[in-house]
Amino acid sequence: MNKTLRRLLSLTLVLTGTLALVAACGKEEPAPILDPLPGFNARGASLAKFSVSMTQKVHFSRGNLQYQPSSGQWRFAPHQYDCSGTANDNISATTSTWIDLFAWGTSGWDSGGAVFFRPWDIFDSAAGYGPGQNNLVNDKAKTDWAYFNRIQYGGDTAKYWRTLTAGEWRYLLAGRNNAVNLYALASIDDVKGLIILPDEWVPPHGTSLVVGISDTTQFDYTLYNKFSASEWTAFDTAGAIFLPAAGVRLGTKTTDVGRNGFYWSASSAGDSLAVNMAFSVTKQLLPEHPSQRNYGFAVRPVVNAAR
């Protein structure tokens, strides 16, 4: 092998190594997957539709929203079951870690009504996160992480994605036709979380899924549905959405990974509170759950479906 070829091979290996990432709630992945997932289009939107009101349907993104402060890059997680877990403890303005637990309204846009608006802000004064009593919509829509930023694996287009409102989370999980049979607990590749099924759900051939969550049954993911990553591919293709139990970050401490999932909505609940969707070992499934804005929660964007 000549020197030029050896140098090229060495450079290739170095560049390949830089693609390593933390995924699957802290597990190491060799590289992000650039091709569309089964069941999702090239812009990262699910092919299946989900009703979030009597008149509006949406497509979910291929994964949770993630951000790398050192590069200023936003992206969707490569797989639905990927989350950063306790790697969020590394949150700072310069870390190269991909973080995915954000305080409310921290898109990076200064709305004029917030002291803390950057994705890496960790201050514990909940009232300092904006935009005041406004929701992250209309003239304040840029405060929405997904709407304001270009997202890798999501079309790299700003003003395309958005975050569900509290009312839309409620309708999705409790208001649409047959809603109680369109969600389930599961673990995928040992990552625990919540499955949300599309309006027109057709189970993949040869599979089984225990749906619903009983208020009288212990909230134990392992009692319900357990899939390997390869087994989950059939559900990806059929349109199922999986929300990892990504935990919660307060300051630089992440807890409850694999136990609780908290997903922000675009809806305010006053000067220092905002509404999230929560599923928890102690609180079951709560479509509208108010929390302090300085808590770091996950974000799962959607795009409106054509009517």
N, C-alpha and C positions, 0 to 999 in steps of 0.2 A: 504494500500500500504506500503510495507516494506521500510526501509531506503535505501537499495541497489537499488531497483527499482526506488525510487524517485531521487537518484543521477544520475542514467542512463538517466532518462527522462529529468532532468535538463541539463545534458551534451548535450543531443540530441538537445534541444531547443537552447542552446548556439551556437552549431556548425551550426545549420540551420540558425540562425540569421546572422552569418558571411558571408553568401552567398548573402546578400542583395547587390544590385548594382544600380547605376544610369543609366537609359536607356531611350529610347524613347525621345531623346533630353532633358534630365533632369528629366523625370518622374521616380518615384521609381518602381522598379520591385522586387518581393519577392525573386527570385532566377533565375540563368541562366538555360536555357533549354539545357540539355545534349544530348537529342536524336536528330537525323537528322531532319531538317525541311523538309516538303513536297517539292519535287522538287530538293532536294540536297542529295548528297550521304553522307556516314559516315565521309568522310574527309572534308566535308563542301563545296564541289564543286557542282555547278549547273549541273543538268542532261542535260539541254538544252545547245546549242552551239551558239556562237556569232562570226561572221566573223570580224577580225581586220586587215586583208589584203586579197589579192587575193588568198593567199596560206595557211593562218593560221586562225584557229578558236580557241576560248578559252572557258573555263568554268569560271564563276564568283564565288567568295566566297560568303558564306551565309550572310555576313554582313561586315560592315566597320572594319578596323583594330583598335584594342584598346590595350593600354599598362598601366600596373600598376607599377609605379616606385618602390614602397616599396617592392614588391615581385620579380620584374624583369620579370614578366609574360606578354607575348603577347597572345592575343586571338582575335577571330572574335566575333563581337556583336551577342548576342543570336538571335535577329530578324533582318530582313533587315531594319526595320524602327527605330532601336535603334541608338541614338547618345548621347554623353555626354553633349552637349550644353555648357552652361556657367560653368559647373563643370570643364571645361578646365582651368578656371581661377586659379585653385588650383595647376597648374603644378609646380613641384619641383622634386628634386632628391629623396625625401622621402615620398611623398604623397601616400595615399592608394586609391586615386581617380583613376578611369579608365579614362585616357585621350585618345582622338582620333583626335586631331588636331596637326600635326607635322610639324616642319620646314623641308625643303627639304634635303633628304639624311641622316637623323638622325637615322640610324638603330642601332647605338651603335658601329659600326666598324670604327676604325681609319684608314682611307685610306691613311694617310700621307699628304693629300692635303687639310685638313680642320682643323680649330680651334674648331668648334662646330659640333659635330657629335652624341651627345647623344639624346635620345628621349625627354628629358626634357629641352634641351637647349633653352633659350629664348632671347639670345643676339640679338640686333637689327642691327648688322653689317652684312648685307646680303652677303658681299664678304667673310665672315669667314666660310661659309658653303660650303663644297666641294661636289664632288672631282674636283675642278678646272673647266675647261671647258668640262670635260668628262661627258658622260651620265652614268646612274646607270646600266650599262650592262657590259658584258664580264669581264675584269679584275677588274672592279669597281662594279660588281654586288652585292658584299656584302654590299654596301652602300644602297641598296634597302631594306627598312624595312621588306618587305614580304619574300624576298629571304634569308636574313641572319639569320633570327630568326625562332625558333620553335614556332608554333602558336597553342594554345589550340582551340579545335573545328575545327582545320584545319589539323589534322593528326599528330600534334606535330613533324613535320619533317622539317628540314632546307633544303634550296635549292630546294624547291618544288614549292612554289608560287612566283609570281613576280608582278611588276607594269607595266601597259601598257605604251608604248612610246607615244609621242605626235602624231606621224603618225598613230598609231593604234587607238587612240581616234578619230582622224579625219575620218579614214576609217569607224569605227563603226557607227558614227553619221551622216556621210555625203557621204560615198563612197560605202557602200555595197548596194546590190540590194534592192530597196524599202525602203531605209534608212529613208526617211522623215515620213513614216508611222510606224516606229518601235521605236518611243519614244513618251512620253506624260508627262504632268504635273499631279500631283495628291497629295492628302493628305491621309495618312493612320493613323487612330487613332489620328487624328489631327496633325500628323507630316507631313510637306510639303516636296516635293521633286520631283525627276525626275524618271520616269519609262523608262527602256530600254528593248525592247522586243527581243527575240531570232530570229534567221534567219527563222526558221520554226515555225511561230507563229500561234497557233490555239486558239482563244478566248474560255475561259471556258463557258460551256453551261449556258445560262440564264444571262450572264453578258454583260455589255456594257462598251466601253472605247473610249473616244474622243482622237484621236492620233494627233501628230504633234504640232507645236507651231507656231502661226501666228505672223509675224513681225508687223502686223498692229493692233493686239489685245493687250490690257493691259496684262502684265505678272502677272496674278493673279491665283494662284494655285486653289482657291476655285471656279473659273469659269469652271474648267475642270472636274476632277474626284475626288470623295470623297468616301473613303471606311472605314469601321470599321476594326479592326484587324481580326475579324472572316471572314468578306467578302473578305479580301485580301488573305486568305488561298488558295482560288481557283486559284488566280494568281500566288502565290508561286508554287503551284503544276504544273501549266502550263508552268513555266519557266521564268516568268517575273522577272526582276531585279529592285530593288528600291534603289535609292541613296538619302538619306536624305539631306535636305538643312541645312547642319551642321554648316554653318557660317564660320567665320575666326577668328583666334587668333593672336594678335600682343602683344608680351610680355606676360603679365598676364591678358589681357583684351580680352574677346570673344564677338564679335558682329555679327549681321545679322543672327542669328539662326532663321530658319524658313523663311528666305527671300532669301538668296544666298547659293549656294553650290559651293565649289571649291575642285577639286580632282586632286592631283598631278599626273604627268606623270614621267617617268624615263628619260626625255629628258632635257638637259641643254639648256639655251639660252644665254650663256656667263658666265663671272666670278661670277656675283651676281644675275642672273636671272635663272629661270627654268620655264618650261611650265606646265600648268594645264588645265584641262577641267572645264569650269565655266558655271553655269546657274544662272541668276541673274534677279532681278526685273528691273534693268536698262540696263543690257547688253545682255539680252536674252540668247541664247545658243551659247557658244563659245567653239568649240572643241579644239582650240589651243590658250591659253591665257597666255602670259608671266607675271610672278610676281616675286617679290623679294623672295629670298630663305628663309629669316627669318620669313615669314608669316607661321602661322600654318594652314594647310589645311588637309582635310580628305584623306585617302588612301583606295582604294577598290581593293584588289588583284585579280589576275586571275591565272589560270593554263592552259598551252597549251593542246588543245584537240588532241587526236591521229588522224593522217591523214588517 
